């Protein structure tokens, strides 16, 4: 039976940086690698909020990407 082993994890923060000529929001993203594999969703959210506080734009979305090795 195959098993999935968590290899690495990263988070992507999407910021709303303005509006285009059609009035739709413009987003810019920043990815942070080497997130602890054991980090809970609450811990990831807290870290994202802390990082967003250093930026001048409002945080719109936090995405987590986990990469697995299938063995």
C-alpha positions, 0 to 999 in steps of 0.5 A: 500500500502506498504512503504519502510522506510530507516533504515540504510546505509553503504559504502564499499570501495574496494582497489586494493592491488596488483596482483596475480600470474595470473596477476589479481588484488587483492581487499580488502574491508573496510565497514563503517557503520552509514552513514547519511541517507540523504547523497547524492551520491556526499557527499558519494564520497567525504567521500570515497575519504577522507578515501581512502587518509588515505590508502596506496592502490588505491581506486577502487570501492565505494559501498553504501548499504541502508537497508529498513523496508517494512511496 
